[in-house]
Amino acid sequence: MRVEVAYALPEKQKIIALEVEEGCTVREAVRRSNINVFFPEVDLEAVKVGIFGKAVRNAEEQVLKEGERVELYRELKVDPKQARANRAEKNTKD
C-alpha cells in the first residue's frame, strides 16, 4: 500500500511516498522514509507525528491505512498562548 511521510520547515518541505505492507506502523514508515537524509536534525525515534494533522499518541502501535500521510512535527519555538499574549501586549503599546 502507498503512504507518504512529510516534514516541513519554513524554507524547505519534503514529502516522501513509500510502498509499505499492510500492518506497517506509523513509526516504521517514518524510519523507512529516511527523511533525516534531507533533515539531519530530525530524530526519527523521538519526533512527534500525526496523520493528516491529527496527533498520533503511539506511533509504535498505530497501523497505517492506504493513502495516509504521516506528518512529522517540529518543536514550537514559543508556546502559542505566550505568542498571543506577546502580540496582545505589543498591540496595546502601539
N, C-alpha and C positions, 0 to 999 in steps of 0.2 A: 504494500500500500504506500501511497505517496503522502508525505508530510513535509512541513517546512520548519526551519529554525531561523529566527530573526533576532537581530540586535541592531541598535541604532545609537549613534552619538549625534550631536547637533550637526556636525560636519561630515559624517560618514555613516552609511547604513549598509547592511548586508542581509539578504535572505538566501538561505541555502535550502534547496529542495533535496529530499532524501527518499530513497525507497527502503522501507523497513518491513519486517514481518509482522503479522498480527501478534498482538500481545506486547509490542515494544512499549517501554515506559517513556515518560517524558525525559527523565534524566539520561536514559540510554540514547535517545535521539539527540540530546544536547551533546553527549560525548561523541557520537558518530559524526556529528556535523563538522567537527574540528574548527569551529568558528573562531577559536582562540588563535588560529593561524593569522587571521585578519585583525583580531583584537587580543593581543597577548595579555592584557591586563585582566581579562575575564577568567575567573576561576570556575571551570566547568562543574566542579563538585559542589560549590557553595552558592553559585549565583541563584538569585530568586527568579522564578519563572512563572509564566501564565500561559493560558491557551486563549487566543483571541481576546486578550485584555482582562481575563478573569484569572486571578491568582490561583496557583496550584499549591495546595498545602503539603502534599507528599509526592514529590517528583519521582521518588524511587518506586512508588506503587501505582501512580496514576497511569493507566494504559491509554495510548493514543488511538484515535479513530481516523479513518481515511480522510485526507484533506485538511486536517487540523494544522494550525500554525502555532508553534511554540515560540513564545517571546521571552527574551532574557531581559531582566530589569536591572537598571543601574541604581546605585545608591543615590538618594537625594542629597543634594548639597545643603539645602535648607529645608527644614520641616515646613510643609505647606501652610500650617497655621501661623508659624512665625513669619513666613514670607508675606502673608496677608496683613499681619499686624505691622510689619515694617512698611508696607505700601500705604496703609491707612495713616500711620504716623507721618510719613513723608507728605501725604496729601494735606494733612492738617497744618503743616508748616508752610505750604505753598500759598 
